[in-house]
Amino acid sequence: MSAAATFAADVTVRDLTLRLHHADRTRPLQLSGLDLRELDLSGLDFKGATLANSNMFGADLTRADLSKADLRGARLDRVVIIGARFDGADLSDTSFLRPSSFSTLAAPRSEAPSFAGANLARSRLFGRFNRSSFRAADLSGAMLAPFNKTGFIEHIWRTELAGADLANANLSGADLGYVLLRFANLRGANLRGAKLRKADLSRADLTGADLTGVDLAEADLDGAILTGAKGLSTALGLDTALNVDKAIR
């Protein structure tokens, strides 16, 4: 079977492991459209592989390496991504709902998945990504706000990015409503037109960030660092933002 061939819809972990082991690393391994639901894929090396439009619902990707993989349009809902690497991967138009990112509430930073330099444009992320790296990632048009299929806000759940590294990330037009961004590193981030309504930005570092046209209605800015932030005067809802007087400018 050639390296460009794809698997049938049903694939076993053994078959997949063998295919990865014998892959020609000089070209992308074609694994598009596979049904990988609830499979144990922990520790596997998918680096540079093409997994576009694959269904990985509930799969275990603990410590898996998906760096520079093509995951466009993939379904990654409820996956286990403890220590997984997605650096430089194309995750545009993916669905990442309620993944398991940590083994315990007090898990070490080493368990945090990494998305440095990844393309997450128009993706749907909803879950705990605390202390994860999104440095220089593209999250333009991404949806991180907690809305269910009926459009009503799910008050119990919220996307968590506390302490996450979003330095120089592109978040233009992203919906970050209600998102927990406490202590997040947003230095130099592009937040043009982003929706941060009721987001928790307390102690977040927005030094040099582009806040042109950002919606900060009822956002918590307690201790947020806004030094050198651009376009703050054009921000919407700043008059209703919380603790503006406690922000550092």
N, C-alpha and C positions, 0 to 999 in steps of 0.2 A: 504494500500500500504506500503511495507516495506521501510526502510530507504535506502536500497541499490538500489531500483528501480530508473529508470530515467524517465524524462518527455518525452513526444512526441516532435517532431520537433517544433511545434508551442506551445508556452507557454505564458500565460498572466502574467502581473505583480502581479495580485491578487493570482493566483495559486502559483507563485514562492514565494511570501511573506508568504503564508500559509505553504508552504513546509519548508521554512527556520525557521518559528516560531515553527513548530512541529518536527524539526529535532532532531535526537538522537545525541547529541554532543559527545558521546563516540566513534563515528566512523565517517569517512568522509562522507559528504552528496554527493551522486553521481549525478552530473548535467552535465556530459560530453556530448559534441556534440550538445548542444542546440543552437537554433537560437534565439539570444537575441538582434537582431539588433534594434537600435534606441528605446529601451525600457528605461523607467525612473526607474533606479535601485538605485537612490540616497539614501544614508543613510542605505542601507541594509547590513546585517552582513553575509558575505560569508566566514568567518574565517574558514580555514581548509577544505573548500568544494573542490570537484573535478570538475573543469570546463574545463578539457582538450579538445582541439579541438573545443571549442565553438566559435560561431560567435557573437561578441559583437560590431560590427561596429556601430558607432554613438550612442552607449548607454550612458546614463547619470549615471556616477558612483561617482557623487559628494558626498564626505564624506562617501563613502562606505568602508567597512572593508574587504579586501581580504587577510589579513595576513595569511601566511602559506597555502594559497589556491594553488591547482594544476591547473595551467593555461597553461600547456605545449601545444604548437602549436595553441594557441587561436589567433583569429584575434581581435585586439584592436585598429584598425584604427579609427581615428576621435572620439574617446571616450572623454567624459568630466570627468576629474580625479581631479577636484579641491578638495584638502584636502583628497584624497583617500589614503588608506594605503595598501601597497603591501609587508610589512615587512616579510621577510622569505618565500615569495611565490616562486613557481617554474614557472618562465616565460620563460623557455628555448624554443627557436625556435618560439617565438611569433612575431607578427607584430604590432608595435606601431607607426603608421604613423600619424603625425600631430594631436596629442591629444590636447584638450583644458585644460591647466593646471592652468590658472589664469583667474579671472573674468575681471581684468583690467591690464593695463601695469604696474601700480603702486601697484599691489596687495601685501598684507602682506605675510611674510614667512609662516604663518599658513595655507595658501592656497596651498603651495607646496606639491605635492604628495610625499610619502615616500616609498623607495625601499630598506631600510636597510636590509642587509643580504639576499636579494633576489637572485635567480638564473636566470640571464638574458643571459646565454650562447647562442651564435648564434642567439640572438634576433635581430630584426630590429627596431631601434629607430630613429625617425626623428621628431623633434618638439622642443618645449620650455620646458625644465626641470630645469630652473634656480632655484637655492637655494634648490633644492630637495636633499634628503639624499639617497645616494647609498653606505653608509658606509658598508664596508666588503661585498659588493655585488659581484657576479661573472658575469662579462661581457666579459668573454673570447670568442674571435671570434665574438663578436657582431659587427653589422654594424650600424654606426652612421653617415657615410658620406652622403652628399646630392646628391644621384644619382637617376634619375628617371628610368623608365622601359626601356628606349631606351639607357641608359648608359651615357647620357650627363649630365653634372653637372647643377643643378638648381641654378643659381647664386642668385636668390632672396631669397631662403630659405636656412637655415642652422640650424643644431641642436644646441640648446643653453643650456649650462650647467654652465653658469656664476654663481659663488658663490656656486656651488653644492658641497656637501660633498661626496667625493670619497675616503676618507681615507681607506687604506688597501684593496681597491677594486682590484679584479683581472681583468685587462684589457688586458691581454696578447693576442696578435694577433688581437685585435679589430681594426676596421677601424674608426678612429676619424678625418679623413681628413676634413678640413674646419670647424671643430666644435669649437664653442665659449666656451672656458674654462677659461675665465678671472676671477681671484680671486677664482678659484676652489681650494678645499682642496684635494690634491692628495698625502698627506703624507703617505709614506709606500706603495703606490700603485704598483702593478705589471704591468708594461707596456712593458714587453719583447715582441719585435717584433711588437709592435703596430704601426699603421700608423697615424702619426700626421701631415701629409703634409698640410701646409697652415693653421694649427690650430692656434687659438689665445690663447696663454698660458700666456699672460701678467698678472703679479701679482699673478700667480698661485703658490701654495706652493707644491713643489715636493720634500720636505725634505725626504731623505731616500728612495725615489722611485727607482724601478729597471727599468733603461732605456736601458738595454742591447738590441742592435739591433733595437732600435726604429727609425722610419723614421721622422726626424724633418725638412725635406726640406721646406724652406720658412715659417716655423712656427715662430710666433712672441713670443720672449722670454723676452720682455721688463719687467724688474722687477721680473721675475720668480725666485723663490727661489729653488736653486739646491743643497743646502747644504746637503752633505752626500748621494747624489744620486749615485746609482751604475750603472756601465756600460756606463757612458756618453761617454767615449772614443770610444765606438763601435757604437755610434749612426750614422745613415746614414743622409746625407744631412746637417750636422751641419754647413758646410761652406756656405750654402745658407740661413741658418736661419736668421731671422731679430732680431736686437738688442741683439745679443749674449753678447756684451760687457756690456750691462745693466743688465744682469742676475746676481743674487746674488749666489756666490759659497762658 
